[in-house]
Amino acid sequence: MKLFWDDPLTDEQTEEMVEGIAQNVVKRGLSAPAIMFLEMNKPVAPLASHAAIAFSPFVVPFLGFDRVDRYSQFFNSRGNVERLLQRIEELEEERRGGRTHVDTARSR
């Protein structure tokens, strides 16, 4: 029988998750809502990760055990959430060509 959090995430797995999530968020144009959501929920991220385990009987059939396990471990750490926020902001800035909101306003 598999157990949740049996094997901790490696640094490589964590970085892979950060990059994958951030790339998908920016690609879909959801940077602003994602940043706002993550900032608002950063204090309760560990609680949400435990809730994912509590609701796993309902979620695992749709997402798979490994995915629920990895994401619940990932969001258990506020540091991971902060790293994800930073990466989304970096990718969004790259997408805009390094231009900030202030730079855009000045060029008009």
PyRosetta script that sets phi, psi and omega in degrees:
from pyrosetta import init, pose_from_sequence

init()
pose = pose_from_sequence("MKLFWDDPLTDEQTEEMVEGIAQNVVKRGLSAPAIMFLEMNKPVAPLASHAAIAFSPFVVPFLGFDRVDRYSQFFNSRGNVERLLQRIEELEEERRGGRTHVDTARSR")
pose.set_psi(1, 133.7)
pose.set_omega(1, 177.9)
pose.set_phi(2, -79.3)
pose.set_psi(2, 146.2)
pose.set_omega(2, 177.7)
pose.set_phi(3, -118.4)
pose.set_psi(3, 145.4)
pose.set_omega(3, 174.6)
pose.set_phi(4, -67.7)
pose.set_psi(4, 142.1)
pose.set_omega(4, 175.9)
pose.set_phi(5, 59.7)
pose.set_psi(5, 27.9)
pose.set_omega(5, 179.0)
pose.set_phi(6, -64.5)
pose.set_psi(6, -46.8)
pose.set_omega(6, 176.9)
pose.set_phi(7, -114.5)
pose.set_psi(7, 121.9)
pose.set_omega(7, 179.7)
pose.set_phi(8, -67.1)
pose.set_psi(8, 155.0)
pose.set_omega(8, 177.3)
pose.set_phi(9, -67.2)
pose.set_psi(9, 138.1)
pose.set_omega(9, 174.7)
pose.set_phi(10, -81.6)
pose.set_psi(10, 165.2)
pose.set_omega(10, 177.3)
pose.set_phi(11, -60.9)
pose.set_psi(11, -36.8)
pose.set_omega(11, 179.3)
pose.set_phi(12, -64.9)
pose.set_psi(12, -43.6)
pose.set_omega(12, 178.2)
pose.set_phi(13, -64.2)
pose.set_psi(13, -40.1)
pose.set_omega(13, 179.6)
pose.set_phi(14, -63.1)
pose.set_psi(14, -47.0)
pose.set_omega(14, 179.4)
pose.set_phi(15, -63.9)
pose.set_psi(15, -37.0)
pose.set_omega(15, 178.1)
pose.set_phi(16, -63.5)
pose.set_psi(16, -41.1)
pose.set_omega(16, 178.5)
pose.set_phi(17, -67.1)
pose.set_psi(17, -44.7)
pose.set_omega(17, 178.4)
pose.set_phi(18, -56.8)
pose.set_psi(18, -49.2)
pose.set_omega(18, -177.3)
pose.set_phi(19, -63.9)
pose.set_psi(19, -44.8)
pose.set_omega(19, -178.6)
pose.set_phi(20, -63.6)
pose.set_psi(20, -46.3)
pose.set_omega(20, 179.8)
pose.set_phi(21, -64.5)
pose.set_psi(21, -47.3)
pose.set_omega(21, -177.5)
pose.set_phi(22, -62.6)
pose.set_psi(22, -43.5)
pose.set_omega(22, 179.2)
pose.set_phi(23, -59.8)
pose.set_psi(23, -44.1)
pose.set_omega(23, -179.6)
pose.set_phi(24, -65.9)
pose.set_psi(24, -40.0)
pose.set_omega(24, -179.7)
pose.set_phi(25, -63.2)
pose.set_psi(25, -48.9)
pose.set_omega(25, -177.4)
pose.set_phi(26, -67.8)
pose.set_psi(26, -41.3)
pose.set_omega(26, -179.6)
pose.set_phi(27, -59.7)
pose.set_psi(27, -35.1)
pose.set_omega(27, -178.9)
pose.set_phi(28, -87.9)
pose.set_psi(28, -1.4)
pose.set_omega(28, 179.0)
pose.set_phi(29, 73.7)
pose.set_psi(29, 28.6)
pose.set_omega(29, -176.8)
pose.set_phi(30, -108.4)
pose.set_psi(30, 24.8)
pose.set_omega(30, -176.4)
pose.set_phi(31, -59.9)
pose.set_psi(31, -51.3)
pose.set_omega(31, -176.7)
pose.set_phi(32, -61.5)
pose.set_psi(32, -49.7)
pose.set_omega(32, 178.5)
pose.set_phi(33, -63.8)
pose.set_psi(33, -36.7)
pose.set_omega(33, -179.8)
pose.set_phi(34, -66.3)
pose.set_psi(34, -43.2)
pose.set_omega(34, 179.2)
pose.set_phi(35, -62.8)
pose.set_psi(35, -44.8)
pose.set_omega(35, 179.9)
pose.set_phi(36, -62.7)
pose.set_psi(36, -45.3)
pose.set_omega(36, -179.8)
pose.set_phi(37, -62.1)
pose.set_psi(37, -46.6)
pose.set_omega(37, -178.3)
pose.set_phi(38, -66.7)
pose.set_psi(38, -40.5)
pose.set_omega(38, 178.4)
pose.set_phi(39, -62.8)
pose.set_psi(39, -43.1)
pose.set_omega(39, -178.8)
pose.set_phi(40, -67.9)
pose.set_psi(40, -33.2)
pose.set_omega(40, -173.6)
pose.set_phi(41, -103.5)
pose.set_psi(41, 4.7)
pose.set_omega(41, 179.9)
pose.set_phi(42, -56.0)
pose.set_psi(42, -42.6)
pose.set_omega(42, -179.8)
pose.set_phi(43, -64.7)
pose.set_psi(43, -27.1)
pose.set_omega(43, -177.6)
pose.set_phi(44, -104.7)
pose.set_psi(44, 8.3)
pose.set_omega(44, -179.7)
pose.set_phi(45, -56.4)
pose.set_psi(45, -43.4)
pose.set_omega(45, 177.7)
pose.set_phi(46, -62.1)
pose.set_psi(46, -36.9)
pose.set_omega(46, 177.9)
pose.set_phi(47, -65.2)
pose.set_psi(47, -41.1)
pose.set_omega(47, 178.5)
pose.set_phi(48, -64.4)
pose.set_psi(48, -35.5)
pose.set_omega(48, 179.1)
pose.set_phi(49, -66.6)
pose.set_psi(49, -36.1)
pose.set_omega(49, 176.8)
pose.set_phi(50, -72.2)
pose.set_psi(50, -33.4)
pose.set_omega(50, 176.4)
pose.set_phi(51, -64.4)
pose.set_psi(51, -35.2)
pose.set_omega(51, 177.9)
pose.set_phi(52, -60.4)
pose.set_psi(52, -37.6)
pose.set_omega(52, 177.7)
pose.set_phi(53, -69.7)
pose.set_psi(53, -41.8)
pose.set_omega(53, -179.6)
pose.set_phi(54, -62.1)
pose.set_psi(54, -36.8)
pose.set_omega(54, -179.3)
pose.set_phi(55, -94.8)
pose.set_psi(55, 10.0)
pose.set_omega(55, -177.0)
pose.set_phi(56, -57.2)
pose.set_psi(56, -33.9)
pose.set_omega(56, 178.1)
pose.set_phi(57, -59.3)
pose.set_psi(57, -26.1)
pose.set_omega(57, 180.0)
pose.set_phi(58, -92.7)
pose.set_psi(58, -25.1)
pose.set_omega(58, -173.8)
pose.set_phi(59, -95.1)
pose.set_psi(59, -38.2)
pose.set_omega(59, -175.6)
pose.set_phi(60, -56.8)
pose.set_psi(60, -40.5)
pose.set_omega(60, 179.2)
pose.set_phi(61, -60.1)
pose.set_psi(61, -26.5)
pose.set_omega(61, -179.1)
pose.set_phi(62, -91.9)
pose.set_psi(62, -37.6)
pose.set_omega(62, -174.0)
pose.set_phi(63, -105.6)
pose.set_psi(63, -21.4)
pose.set_omega(63, -177.6)
pose.set_phi(64, 93.4)
pose.set_psi(64, 148.0)
pose.set_omega(64, -176.5)
pose.set_phi(65, -61.2)
pose.set_psi(65, -47.7)
pose.set_omega(65, -175.6)
pose.set_phi(66, -60.3)
pose.set_psi(66, -42.2)
pose.set_omega(66, -179.4)
pose.set_phi(67, -65.3)
pose.set_psi(67, -45.4)
pose.set_omega(67, 179.1)
pose.set_phi(68, -63.0)
pose.set_psi(68, -41.2)
pose.set_omega(68, 179.2)
pose.set_phi(69, -62.6)
pose.set_psi(69, -48.8)
pose.set_omega(69, -178.7)
pose.set_phi(70, -62.9)
pose.set_psi(70, -46.8)
pose.set_omega(70, -178.1)
pose.set_phi(71, -68.2)
pose.set_psi(71, -35.9)
pose.set_omega(71, 178.0)
pose.set_phi(72, -67.0)
pose.set_psi(72, -37.1)
pose.set_omega(72, 175.5)
pose.set_phi(73, -67.7)
pose.set_psi(73, -41.9)
pose.set_omega(73, -178.0)
pose.set_phi(74, -60.8)
pose.set_psi(74, -49.2)
pose.set_omega(74, -175.8)
pose.set_phi(75, -80.3)
pose.set_psi(75, -1.5)
pose.set_omega(75, 175.5)
pose.set_phi(76, -71.7)
pose.set_psi(76, -20.8)
pose.set_omega(76, -177.7)
pose.set_phi(77, -106.7)
pose.set_psi(77, 124.0)
pose.set_omega(77, 176.6)
pose.set_phi(78, -63.7)
pose.set_psi(78, -29.9)
pose.set_omega(78, 177.8)
pose.set_phi(79, -61.8)
pose.set_psi(79, -37.0)
pose.set_omega(79, 177.5)
pose.set_phi(80, -66.7)
pose.set_psi(80, -40.0)
pose.set_omega(80, 179.0)
pose.set_phi(81, -64.6)
pose.set_psi(81, -42.1)
pose.set_omega(81, 178.4)
pose.set_phi(82, -63.2)
pose.set_psi(82, -42.3)
pose.set_omega(82, 178.1)
pose.set_phi(83, -62.7)
pose.set_psi(83, -40.2)
pose.set_omega(83, 177.8)
pose.set_phi(84, -62.9)
pose.set_psi(84, -43.7)
pose.set_omega(84, 177.7)
pose.set_phi(85, -59.3)
pose.set_psi(85, -46.0)
pose.set_omega(85, 179.9)
pose.set_phi(86, -61.9)
pose.set_psi(86, -42.1)
pose.set_omega(86, -178.2)
pose.set_phi(87, -67.7)
pose.set_psi(87, -39.3)
pose.set_omega(87, 176.8)
pose.set_phi(88, -61.0)
pose.set_psi(88, -44.4)
pose.set_omega(88, 179.6)
pose.set_phi(89, -63.8)
pose.set_psi(89, -40.1)
pose.set_omega(89, 178.1)
pose.set_phi(90, -62.7)
pose.set_psi(90, -46.8)
pose.set_omega(90, -178.7)
pose.set_phi(91, -66.4)
pose.set_psi(91, -37.4)
pose.set_omega(91, 179.0)
pose.set_phi(92, -66.0)
pose.set_psi(92, -39.5)
pose.set_omega(92, 177.8)
pose.set_phi(93, -65.7)
pose.set_psi(93, -40.5)
pose.set_omega(93, 176.7)
pose.set_phi(94, -63.1)
pose.set_psi(94, -40.8)
pose.set_omega(94, -179.6)
pose.set_phi(95, -62.5)
pose.set_psi(95, -37.5)
pose.set_omega(95, 178.9)
pose.set_phi(96, -79.3)
pose.set_psi(96, -0.7)
pose.set_omega(96, 179.5)
pose.set_phi(97, 79.4)
pose.set_psi(97, 28.1)
pose.set_omega(97, 178.8)
pose.set_phi(98, 79.4)
pose.set_psi(98, 2.8)
pose.set_omega(98, -179.8)
pose.set_phi(99, -87.9)
pose.set_psi(99, 136.1)
pose.set_omega(99, 177.9)
pose.set_phi(100, -96.1)
pose.set_psi(100, 173.1)
pose.set_omega(100, 178.6)
pose.set_phi(101, -59.1)
pose.set_psi(101, -39.6)
pose.set_omega(101, -179.5)
pose.set_phi(102, -66.3)
pose.set_psi(102, -41.6)
pose.set_omega(102, 179.2)
pose.set_phi(103, -62.8)
pose.set_psi(103, -40.1)
pose.set_omega(103, -179.7)
pose.set_phi(104, -63.6)
pose.set_psi(104, -42.7)
pose.set_omega(104, -179.7)
pose.set_phi(105, -65.0)
pose.set_psi(105, -35.8)
pose.set_omega(105, -179.2)
pose.set_phi(106, -70.8)
pose.set_psi(106, -30.4)
pose.set_omega(106, -175.8)
pose.set_phi(107, -77.7)
pose.set_psi(107, -8.0)
pose.set_omega(107, -178.6)
pose.set_phi(108, -81.2)
pose.dump_pdb("model.pdb")
